[in-house]
Amino acid sequence: MKLSVNLGENSYPIYIENGIISKCGDLLPQVFSGKRIMIISDDNVFPLYGQTLLSSLKEYECHTLILPHGEPTKNFRSLPEIYSALLEAKLSRSDLIIALGGGVIGDLAGFAASSYLRGVRLVQIPTSLLAQVDSSVGGKVAVDLPQGKNLVGAFFQPKMVLIDPLVLDTLPGHFVNDGMGEVIKYGCIKDAALFETLCSHSSFADLKEELPSIIARCVDIKRIVVEADQFDTGERMLLNFGHTLAHTIEQYHHYERESHGEAVGIGMYQITKMAEARGLSAKGCAEKIKNALDIYGLPSSCGLSVSKLMEAIRLDKKNLNGSLNLVLLHDIGNSYIYASDISFFSGKSTI
């Protein structure tokens, strides 16, 4: 399946196909006419798929940089190592970076691509469910600071995204559940039918046969939203449903306890509970979200006091001049942006 993100000169194709990593070399000439490529990956993913990718790129001069896996790598301090590797490989502005990995590698390699020599071409090959349905599409690239997640970043669209659902067969169950947090989010904000499909299954294993079409639906929703709002000033904010709380939960535990998808699940459920209490969401919304989270092994609470999370929320990128743009649901599949401030979270003791 091929989708196209239509952004004028920043347009790019997205291919979703089993085994597509082995076809990368055949597809690259659509977007790249150079010869030198740097593949940036991690020590979990590269041993599994690096050789398949390299075998498809025999016509190119390929270099590789393998980084430690995990969110702590998505740190500003990782950038000098990446820039040094790019310089050592003599990558020029006519060359290409391929990000082969999950969301951490996609974000980190993407930010390096956006800033090295003021920008070199980027191809995303996402290997986690979360990256396939969300972070590889849309051009948001970033690194974390000690004070918070994604606080240094850029909008930098890839030239191509290659999504291979088969790589999920080697993904540990924990990371499958992690990705389902973002899949559930898409149903919540834009597609009640997708949400109902997710809830009609009993587990990820039960859902698996439908996974390629579900990935495609999530990517298509994101494509539509990004086309309408490339730089995150309006409609695209809806993609942040659950994220105001999620990012603070992740940061509080230094990205070592709840994964991103788990934190998003908690954030979606908890903020919807608060919205219901204020009459801002339909009754029963939060319980429907909790049911979906339960099916896919995701938590709905983390036991943290709200007061401990307030400082991180104050630093959130969505906190503008003291005003906080929160994403809420009228009902499942129907989301909206609600202008509030940090006081929205007062009266709630624990998340």
C-alpha positions in Angstrom: 0.0 0.0 0.0 1.2 3.5 -0.8 0.1 6.7 0.8 1.3 10.2 0.0 1.7 13.1 2.4 1.0 16.2 0.3 3.0 19.2 1.6 4.1 20.8 -1.6 7.9 20.6 -2.0 8.0 18.7 1.3 5.7 15.9 0.0 6.7 12.3 0.4 5.4 8.7 0.0 4.7 6.2 2.7 4.9 2.5 1.8 3.3 -0.2 4.0 4.2 -3.7 2.9 5.4 -6.9 4.4 9.1 -7.4 3.7 9.6 -3.9 2.3 13.0 -3.4 4.0 14.5 -5.7 1.5 13.2 -3.5 -1.3 14.6 -0.2 0.0 17.3 0.0 -2.6 14.7 -0.3 -5.4 12.6 2.5 -4.0 15.3 5.0 -3.0 15.9 6.3 -6.5 12.4 7.9 -6.3 13.8 10.4 -3.7 17.6 10.1 -3.8 20.1 10.3 -6.6 23.3 10.4 -4.5 25.7 7.6 -3.5 26.6 8.0 0.2 24.2 6.8 3.0 24.5 6.8 6.8 22.3 4.2 8.5 21.6 5.1 12.1 20.2 2.3 14.2 20.4 0.8 17.7 21.9 -2.4 19.2 18.6 -4.2 19.4 17.3 -3.5 15.8 20.5 -3.5 13.7 21.4 -7.2 14.5 17.9 -8.2 13.3 17.4 -6.0 10.2 20.7 -4.3 9.4 22.0 -6.9 7.0 18.7 -7.1 5.1 18.8 -3.3 4.6 22.5 -3.3 3.7 22.0 -6.1 1.2 19.3 -4.0 -0.6 21.7 -1.0 -0.8 24.7 -2.7 -2.5 24.7 0.1 -5.2 25.4 2.7 -2.5 28.4 3.5 -0.2 26.9 2.7 3.2 28.1 3.7 6.6 26.5 2.6 9.9 26.2 4.1 13.4 24.8 1.8 16.1 23.6 3.4 19.3 22.4 2.0 22.6 18.7 1.3 22.6 16.3 3.1 24.9 14.9 6.6 25.7 18.1 7.7 27.5 19.9 7.7 24.2 17.5 10.4 22.8 19.6 12.9 24.7 21.2 16.1 23.6 24.6 14.6 24.6 24.2 11.9 21.9 24.4 14.5 19.1 28.2 15.1 19.0 28.7 11.4 18.5 26.3 11.4 15.6 27.7 14.5 14.0 31.3 13.1 14.3 30.2 9.9 12.6 28.6 11.9 9.8 31.7 14.0 9.3 34.0 11.0 9.4 31.8 9.4 6.7 32.1 12.6 4.7 28.4 13.0 4.4 27.5 16.0 2.3 24.2 17.8 1.8 23.6 15.6 -1.3 23.8 12.4 0.8 21.2 10.6 2.9 20.5 9.4 6.4 18.3 6.3 7.0 16.8 6.0 10.5 16.3 2.2 11.1 14.6 1.8 14.5 11.9 2.8 16.8 10.8 6.2 17.9 14.0 7.1 19.7 16.2 6.4 16.7 13.7 8.1 14.4 13.6 11.3 16.5 17.3 11.4 17.2 18.5 10.6 13.7 15.8 12.9 12.3 17.0 15.8 14.5 20.6 15.1 13.5 19.5 15.1 9.8 17.6 18.4 10.2 20.6 20.2 11.8 23.7 18.6 10.2 24.9 21.0 7.4 21.5 22.7 7.9 19.7 19.6 6.6 20.4 16.4 4.7 17.8 14.0 3.3 16.2 11.5 5.7 14.4 8.2 5.1 12.5 6.7 8.1 12.2 2.9 8.5 10.3 2.5 11.7 10.6 -0.9 13.5 8.3 -0.5 16.5 4.5 -0.3 16.3 4.6 3.1 18.0 7.0 4.5 15.4 5.1 2.9 12.5 1.7 4.4 13.5 2.9 7.7 14.8 6.4 9.2 15.2 7.9 8.3 11.8 5.2 10.3 9.9 4.8 14.1 10.2 8.3 15.4 10.5 8.5 16.1 14.2 12.1 15.3 15.3 13.6 16.1 18.7 15.9 15.2 21.6 15.2 15.3 25.3 16.7 17.6 27.9 17.0 16.8 31.6 14.1 19.2 32.2 11.7 17.5 29.8 10.9 15.4 26.8 11.3 16.7 23.2 12.3 20.2 24.3 14.8 20.7 21.5 13.5 19.8 18.1 12.5 20.8 14.6 9.9 20.2 11.9 11.8 18.2 9.3 9.9 16.0 6.9 11.4 12.7 5.7 11.8 12.0 1.9 10.2 8.6 2.3 8.8 6.3 5.0 9.0 2.5 4.7 6.8 0.5 7.1 7.2 -3.3 7.3 4.6 -4.9 9.6 6.6 -8.1 9.6 9.2 -6.6 11.8 6.7 -6.5 14.7 7.0 -10.3 14.9 10.4 -9.7 16.6 9.2 -6.9 18.9 9.0 -7.9 22.6 5.4 -7.9 23.9 6.0 -4.9 26.1 6.8 -2.7 23.0 3.7 -4.0 21.2 1.5 -2.9 24.1 3.5 0.4 24.0 2.5 1.0 20.4 -1.1 0.2 21.1 -1.3 3.3 23.3 -0.9 5.4 20.2 -3.3 3.2 18.1 -6.0 3.7 20.7 -5.3 7.4 20.7 -6.2 7.6 16.9 -9.5 5.9 17.6 -10.2 8.3 20.4 -9.5 11.5 18.5 -10.7 10.8 15.0 -12.2 7.4 14.3 -14.9 5.8 16.5 -15.1 2.8 14.1 -11.4 2.1 14.6 -11.9 2.3 18.4 -14.8 -0.1 18.2 -12.6 -2.5 16.1 -9.9 -2.4 18.8 -12.4 -3.1 21.5 -14.0 -6.0 19.6 -10.8 -8.0 20.0 -9.6 -9.7 23.2 -5.8 -9.1 22.9 -3.1 -8.0 20.5 -2.7 -11.6 19.3 -6.4 -11.7 18.4 -6.0 -8.4 16.6 -2.8 -9.3 14.7 -4.5 -10.4 11.4 -5.9 -6.9 11.0 -2.7 -5.1 11.9 -1.6 -4.0 8.5 -4.9 -2.3 7.8 -5.0 -0.8 11.3 -1.4 0.6 10.8 -2.5 2.0 7.5 -5.6 3.7 9.0 -3.5 5.3 11.8 -1.0 6.6 9.3 -3.8 7.9 7.1 -5.3 9.8 10.0 -2.0 11.3 10.8 -1.3 12.2 7.1 -4.6 14.0 6.9 -4.0 16.0 10.1 -0.4 16.9 9.1 -1.5 18.0 5.7 -4.0 20.4 7.3 -1.5 21.7 9.9 2.2 20.9 9.2 3.5 23.1 12.0 1.3 22.1 14.9 -0.7 25.4 15.4 -4.2 24.0 15.2 -5.7 20.7 14.1 -2.4 18.8 14.6 -2.6 19.5 18.3 -5.3 16.8 18.5 -2.5 14.3 18.1 -1.3 15.3 21.5 -4.3 13.7 23.3 -3.0 12.2 26.5 0.4 13.7 26.0 0.4 16.6 28.5 0.3 14.1 31.4 2.2 11.4 29.5 5.4 13.5 29.0 5.4 14.5 32.6 5.0 11.0 33.9 7.8 9.8 31.6 10.1 12.6 32.7 9.4 12.2 36.4 10.8 8.7 36.3 13.6 9.7 34.0 12.1 7.6 31.1 12.9 4.4 33.1 9.4 3.3 34.3 6.4 3.9 32.1 7.0 3.7 28.4 5.6 6.3 26.1 2.6 4.3 25.1 1.8 3.4 28.7 2.1 7.0 29.8 -0.2 8.1 26.9 -2.7 5.5 28.0 -2.6 6.9 31.5 -2.8 10.5 30.2 -5.8 9.8 28.0 -7.8 8.0 30.7 -7.0 10.5 33.5 -7.6 13.7 31.5 -10.9 12.3 30.2 -12.0 11.5 33.8 -11.2 15.1 34.8 -13.1 16.4 31.7 -16.1 14.2 32.5 -16.2 15.6 36.0 -16.4 19.1 34.5 -19.0 18.2 31.9 -16.5 18.6 29.1 -16.7 15.0 27.8 -19.6 12.6 27.5 -20.3 10.4 30.5 -18.7 7.0 30.0 -15.8 8.1 27.8 -13.1 7.4 30.3 -14.5 4.0 31.1 -14.4 3.1 27.4 -10.8 4.2 27.2 -10.0 2.1 30.3 -11.6 -0.9 28.7 -9.4 -0.5 25.6 -6.3 -0.1 27.7 -7.1 -3.2 29.7 -7.5 -5.3 26.5 -4.0 -4.4 25.4 -2.3 -4.6 28.7 -1.8 -0.9 29.3 -2.1 0.9 32.7 -4.6 3.6 33.5 -2.9 5.1 36.5 0.6 5.4 37.9 0.1 6.5 41.6 1.9 9.8 41.2 0.7 12.9 43.1 -0.4 15.7 40.8 1.7 18.2 42.8 4.8 16.4 41.8 3.9 16.6 38.1 3.0 20.3 38.1 6.5 21.6 37.5 7.0 19.5 34.4 3.6 20.5 33.1 4.6 24.1 33.4 7.6 23.4 31.1 5.4 21.6 28.5 5.7 23.0 25.0 1.9 23.2 24.9 2.0 25.6 27.8 2.0 29.0 26.1 2.0 32.3 28.1 0.4 30.4 31.0 -2.4 29.1 28.8 -2.5 25.3 28.3 -4.1 23.9 25.2 -5.6 20.6 26.3 -7.0 17.9 23.9 -10.3 16.6 25.2 -13.0 14.4 23.7 -16.6 15.4 23.1 -17.0 11.6 22.7 -15.0 8.7 21.3 -13.8 9.7 17.8 -14.6 13.4 18.3 -11.8 15.5 19.9 -11.3 19.2 20.4 -8.8 21.7 21.8 -9.8 23.2 25.1 -7.9 26.3 26.3 -7.2 26.2 30.0 -4.3 26.5 32.3 -2.5 24.5 34.9 -5.4 24.9 37.3 -7.3 22.3 35.2 -5.4 19.7 37.2 -6.1 21.1 40.6 -8.5 19.1 42.8 -7.0 15.8 41.6 -4.6 14.3 44.1 -3.1 11.4 42.2 -2.8 10.2 38.6 
